[in-house]
Amino acid sequence: MANSGQHLLKNKFVRFLFSAGSGFLVDIAAFFVLDRFVFTQNQYNILGHQTGNHALSLGVSFFLGVVVNFLITRYLVFSESRLPFSKQFMRFGLVAFVGYFANLEVLKLFIRYLHLAPPVARITAALSLFFASFFIHKVFSFNLSLRHHARTNNQSGS
């Protein structure tokens, strides 16, 4: 049993699942607290633009989740990447920036048209975009090829 646990920890996708899951938990918990208790008005004026409370909550919570996800991913998942920290963070941030807007649109869809509660809509939106995230971060953020992924996971038996 312990051997299978060690085997799982060698699998990058499993470690990425842990990393993304940790960032996700930070994101979801922060979103819930911000949406329910901090940003309680329907609209806020941010830099001269009207912003809804759900969008504002998502912006802050998403950023916190990205920082946690990046740090764990950098040190525990794709530690063999030779890109400098700042370049990795900028690339990771760019992917997260695009992912934020994808999450925002999916979140709006789930709240407005499917009438899901905001916390449920947030979880569903994040899960719907998870799988693409692994490969985008591997190839773009950490500059590791998909062939490298297949080779390292096959060597560990997965």
N, C-alpha and C positions, 0 to 999 in steps of 0.2 A: 504494500500500500504506500509506504513512504517513497519507494522507488518510482511509482507512477506519479506521485506528487512532484518529485524532482524532475521527472520527464516533462510534465506539464509546464513547469517553470522555465524549461529550456525553449519552449515554443514561443516565438515572438508574438504571434497573434494572441495567445493567452495572456502574455505580459501586457500587450497593448489593451486588451480587454480590461485588465486590472487598472491600467493607467487611465484609460478613457472613463472607466467606471468611477474611479476616484474623482476625476474632474467633473464628471456628470453629477455625482452626489453633492459636491460642493456647489455646482451650478443650480441644481434643483432645490437644495436647502436654502440657498441665498435667494433664489427666485421666489420661493414660498414666503420667506420672511419679508422680503422687500415688497412684494405684491400685496400681501395681506396687512402688513403693519407699518411700513415706511412710506411707500408711495401710494397713499390712499385716495388722492384726488384722481379724477378721470383724466385730466390733462395737466401738463406741465410745460412751461415756457423754458426751453433749453436753447441758449444762444439764438434767441429770436424765432425759434421754430416751436410749434405746438407738438408735443410728444405725449402719447398715451401712457398711462401707468404701466400697462403690460410691456410695452416696448422699452420703457425706461428700466423696469425691473429686469428684463431680459438682457439689456446692454450691460448692466453692472454684474449680474450673476454670470453671464456668459464669459466676461473678462476674467473673473475670479476662477472659473472652471478651466479656462484656457491656460492660465498660469500654472495651476496645479497639474493639468494634463501634460503640458510641455516639460516641466521639470522631471516628472516621473518617466515620461517617454524618452527624454534625452538620456537619462542616467540608467534606466532599467530595461529599455526596449531596444533602442537603436544606439547603444553606447559605442559601437564600432565606427560610427560616422566620424569622419575626419574634418567635417566642416567646422569652422569656428562657431563658438556659442552664439555670437551676435547674428551671424548669418542664418544659423538654424532658427533662432528665435524670430527673426524677421520673416523667414519663409513660413514658419509655423503660424505666425501672426497673420500673414497674408491669406493662408488657407482658412484660418479661423475667421478672418474678416468676411470672406466670401461665404463661409459656413454660417456666419451670424445672419446674413441677409436671407440665406436659404431657410434657416430656422425661423426667422421672423415671418416670412411669407407662409410657411407651413403652419406656424403658430396662429397667425391671423385666420387662415383657412379653417383650422380646427375649432377656434373659438367662435368665429362669425357664422360659419355655415354648418358645422357639425354640432355646435353648441356644447362643446366639451368645456368642463371647468378649466380655468387657466393652468393650474398645476398638472392636470392630466394631459392637457394639450401640449404643455412644455415637454413632458416626458415622452409623449408619442412623437413629437417633432424631432427630438434629439435621436431617438431610436431609429427613426426612418432614414436618417442620414449617416448612421454610424459606420456601416461597412465600407462605403467609399472612402471614408476618412482614413482608415488604416493604410490603404494603398497610396492615397495622395500624399500622406505624410511620409511614408517610407520612400517613395520615389522623389518627391519634390522637396519636402522640408529637410530630410536627412540625406538626400542624394545617394540612396541605395537602390540598386536595380532590382527588378522583380526576379531576375535569375539568381541574384544573391539570396533573396528570400527563399526561393525553392531549394537552393543548395544548402543553406544553413538549417532549414527545417527538415530536409531529408536526412542530413547528417545526424540530427537529434532524434530521428526515427518518427517524425510526425508527417 
